[in-house]
Structures are given as structure tokens and as C-alpha cells.
């Protein structure tokens, strides 16, 4: 199955670099050109998607609020 279209505009293509497996949820670190994006997903989803270190993924961020901070 592949994604034909999606309404989320914040998408980051990357490679899984690290996974911390948990009994219910797992933490997945994805290296993108802009840096590391971390996702917490259910461990069952991790297994269903057959995700592992080295997998190419698309990190999709859908949010109703995005906070900004001014840098010095």
C-alpha cells in the first residue's frame, strides 16, 4: 500500500536511526535533513509496519497548534 494523498503539510522524509521498544509504546528516532524527529507509536503499529533501524519513512506532523520561539 502506498500513500496517494494526505492533508498534512509538515512531512519529513528520513531514516530510522534508533528504536526503544516498550511493551505498549515504542520511541522511534528518525534522522531527517533538518535533524532528528522523534515519534512515540504503539508497539503493535511498529510491528505491523515492520519498522526497524534503517527503514526509510515519512514522518508526518498534523497539529492544530505550532509554537514558535524567536532565536537570538
C-alpha positions in Angstrom: 0.0 0.0 0.0 1.3 3.5 -0.8 0.0 7.0 0.1 -1.7 8.7 -2.8 -2.5 11.9 -1.0 -2.5 13.3 2.6 -3.7 16.6 4.1 -0.8 17.0 6.5 1.7 19.5 5.1 4.5 19.0 7.5 6.3 15.9 6.2 9.9 14.9 6.8 11.5 12.1 4.8 14.1 10.2 6.8 15.8 7.0 8.0 15.1 5.3 11.3 18.2 5.6 13.4 17.1 4.3 16.8 14.2 2.4 18.4 13.4 2.0 22.1 10.9 -0.9 22.3 8.4 -0.9 25.0 5.6 -3.3 26.0 2.8 -0.9 24.8 4.5 2.1 23.1 7.9 2.5 21.4 10.0 5.5 20.7 11.4 5.9 17.2 14.1 8.4 16.2 14.1 9.4 12.5 17.1 11.3 11.0 15.9 13.9 8.5 17.8 16.5 6.6 16.7 19.0 9.3 17.6 16.9 12.3 16.1 14.2 14.4 12.4 13.8 14.7 11.1 11.5 17.5 7.8 9.7 17.3 6.1 7.6 20.0 3.9 5.0 18.4 2.2 1.8 19.7 4.5 -1.2 19.6 1.8 -3.1 17.7 2.0 -0.4 14.9 5.8 -0.7 14.9 5.4 -4.4 14.2 2.6 -4.1 11.7 4.6 -1.5 9.7 7.7 -3.8 10.0 9.8 -0.8 11.0 13.4 -1.3 12.0 16.6 0.7 12.1 17.5 1.6 8.5 13.9 1.8 7.3 13.0 4.8 5.1 9.9 6.5 6.5 7.9 9.7 6.1 7.3 11.5 9.4 4.0 13.3 9.1 3.1 16.1 11.6 -0.5 17.1 11.9 -1.2 19.8 14.5 -3.7 22.5 15.2 -1.0 24.5 17.1 2.6 25.1 16.2 4.6 27.2 18.8 7.4 29.5 17.6 10.3 30.8 19.5 12.5 33.7 18.4 16.2 32.9 18.2 18.9 35.4 19.2 
